[in-house]
Amino acid sequence: MPKAKAPVQSEVTAPGPLALDRQLCFALYSTSLAMTKLYRPLLEPLGLTYPQYLVMLSLWEQDELSVSDLGERLQIDSGTLSPLLKRLDAAELLTRRRDPADERRVLVTLTLAGRRLKARAESIPQRLTCAAACDLDELADLTARLQTLRRQLSAAPISED
């Protein structure tokens, strides 16, 4: 009868600089996943995914944006944005058309249905605030700090030390 192998013991080390829970990137990533999961049931009745909701938020804020301006605002590339816009166009929430002043630019404009959807979406931020169990001042402060961090990271040179 063959001998049973002893279980492999993993080496336990004290938390160091590479400990997962010490990583800002993991805290941001896992929080983003939790936020997206929270949004899913709120957006489902609107027929939107979270990325589509971000597009709609941008257009509700400022209608008729070029695809490049929208991508810049959302910080996503055109390869990611184009399929989102195509699905929202198919859902008749927006239209895409060439800019008559510059045929190279594509303008994105809300349809009447897209504008009307805004009223149905207006309760979502409040529902998220309640789910976060934070007061409005805490959330405003956190949002401002994250926006500052995003700007700093976007401007930071990448070092290969």
C-alpha positions as CSV (number, residue, x, y, z in Angstrom):
1,M,0.0,0.0,0.0
2,P,1.5,3.4,-1.0
3,K,2.3,5.8,1.7
4,A,0.0,8.8,1.9
5,K,1.7,12.1,1.1
6,A,2.0,14.7,3.8
7,P,-0.1,17.8,3.0
8,V,1.9,20.6,1.5
9,Q,2.2,23.4,4.0
10,S,2.3,26.9,2.6
11,E,4.8,29.3,4.0
12,V,3.3,31.9,6.2
13,T,5.0,35.2,6.3
14,A,4.4,38.4,8.0
15,P,2.5,41.0,5.9
16,G,5.0,42.9,3.8
17,P,4.7,45.5,1.1
18,L,3.2,43.0,-1.3
19,A,0.4,41.9,1.0
20,L,-2.8,42.0,-1.0
21,D,-4.8,44.0,1.6
22,R,-2.1,46.7,1.7
23,Q,-2.5,47.4,-2.0
24,L,-4.4,50.5,-3.1
25,C,-4.9,49.0,-6.5
26,F,-6.8,46.0,-4.9
27,A,-8.9,48.2,-2.7
28,L,-9.9,50.3,-5.7
29,Y,-10.5,47.2,-7.9
30,S,-12.5,45.3,-5.3
31,T,-14.6,48.4,-4.5
32,S,-15.3,49.0,-8.2
33,L,-16.5,45.4,-8.5
34,A,-18.7,45.8,-5.4
35,M,-20.1,49.1,-6.8
36,T,-20.9,47.5,-10.2
37,K,-22.6,44.6,-8.5
38,L,-24.7,47.1,-6.5
39,Y,-25.7,49.0,-9.6
40,R,-26.8,45.9,-11.6
41,P,-30.3,45.5,-10.1
42,L,-30.8,49.3,-10.1
43,L,-30.0,49.6,-13.8
44,E,-31.7,46.4,-15.0
45,P,-35.2,48.0,-15.1
46,L,-33.7,50.8,-17.2
47,G,-32.2,48.3,-19.6
48,L,-28.7,49.6,-19.0
49,T,-25.4,48.1,-18.1
50,Y,-23.1,50.1,-15.8
51,P,-20.9,51.3,-18.7
52,Q,-24.0,52.3,-20.7
53,Y,-25.2,54.2,-17.6
54,L,-22.0,56.2,-17.5
55,V,-22.5,57.1,-21.2
56,M,-26.0,58.2,-20.4
57,L,-24.9,60.2,-17.3
58,S,-22.4,62.1,-19.6
59,L,-25.1,62.8,-22.2
60,W,-27.7,63.9,-19.6
61,E,-25.0,66.3,-18.3
62,Q,-24.2,67.6,-21.8
63,D,-26.1,66.4,-24.8
64,E,-24.5,66.2,-28.3
65,L,-20.9,65.3,-27.7
66,S,-18.5,64.0,-30.2
67,V,-17.4,60.4,-29.8
68,S,-13.9,61.6,-29.0
69,D,-15.1,64.1,-26.4
70,L,-17.3,61.4,-24.8
71,G,-14.4,58.9,-24.7
72,E,-12.2,61.6,-23.1
73,R,-14.9,62.4,-20.5
74,L,-15.3,58.7,-19.6
75,Q,-11.6,58.0,-20.0
76,I,-12.2,55.0,-22.3
77,D,-10.9,54.4,-25.8
78,S,-13.0,54.3,-28.9
79,G,-12.7,50.6,-29.3
80,T,-14.5,50.2,-26.0
81,L,-16.9,53.1,-26.5
82,S,-18.1,52.3,-30.0
83,P,-19.9,49.0,-29.1
84,L,-21.6,50.8,-26.1
85,L,-22.8,53.5,-28.4
86,K,-24.0,51.0,-31.0
87,R,-26.1,49.1,-28.4
88,L,-27.6,52.4,-27.0
89,D,-28.3,53.5,-30.6
90,A,-30.1,50.1,-31.2
91,A,-32.1,50.7,-28.0
92,E,-33.1,54.1,-29.5
93,L,-31.7,56.0,-26.5
94,L,-29.2,58.0,-28.7
95,T,-28.3,58.7,-32.2
96,R,-24.9,58.9,-33.9
97,R,-24.4,61.1,-37.0
98,R,-21.5,62.7,-38.8
99,D,-20.8,66.3,-37.9
100,P,-21.8,68.3,-41.0
101,A,-19.0,70.8,-40.2
102,D,-16.4,68.1,-40.0
103,E,-17.2,64.7,-41.6
104,R,-14.5,63.0,-39.5
105,R,-16.3,63.7,-36.3
106,V,-19.3,61.6,-35.1
107,L,-21.8,63.4,-32.9
108,V,-23.8,61.5,-30.2
109,T,-27.2,63.0,-29.3
110,L,-29.9,61.7,-26.9
111,T,-33.2,60.7,-28.4
112,L,-36.5,61.7,-26.7
113,A,-36.5,58.2,-25.1
114,G,-32.9,58.8,-23.9
115,R,-33.9,62.1,-22.3
116,R,-37.0,60.6,-20.7
117,L,-35.0,57.8,-19.2
118,K,-33.2,60.4,-17.0
119,A,-36.3,60.8,-14.9
120,R,-36.4,57.1,-14.1
121,A,-32.7,57.1,-13.2
122,E,-32.8,60.1,-10.8
123,S,-33.3,57.9,-7.7
124,I,-30.2,55.8,-8.3
125,P,-27.6,58.1,-6.7
126,Q,-29.7,58.4,-3.5
127,R,-30.2,54.6,-3.4
128,L,-26.4,54.1,-3.7
129,T,-25.8,56.6,-0.9
130,C,-28.0,54.6,1.4
131,A,-26.3,51.4,0.5
132,A,-22.9,52.9,1.2
133,A,-24.0,53.7,4.8
134,C,-22.1,57.0,4.6
135,D,-23.4,60.5,4.9
136,L,-23.4,62.9,1.9
137,D,-20.3,64.8,3.2
138,E,-18.3,61.6,3.6
139,L,-19.2,60.5,0.0
140,A,-18.4,64.0,-1.4
141,D,-15.1,64.0,0.4
142,L,-14.2,60.5,-0.8
143,T,-15.3,61.4,-4.4
144,A,-13.1,64.5,-4.4
145,R,-10.1,62.5,-3.0
146,L,-10.5,59.8,-5.6
147,Q,-10.7,62.4,-8.4
148,T,-7.5,64.0,-7.1
149,L,-5.8,60.6,-7.0
150,R,-7.0,59.9,-10.6
151,R,-5.6,63.2,-11.8
152,Q,-2.3,62.6,-10.0
153,L,-2.0,59.1,-11.4
154,S,-2.8,60.2,-14.9
155,A,-0.1,62.9,-14.8
156,A,2.5,60.7,-13.2
157,P,5.5,59.5,-15.3
158,I,5.9,55.8,-15.4
159,S,9.3,54.7,-14.0
160,E,11.0,51.4,-14.8
161,D,13.4,51.5,-11.7
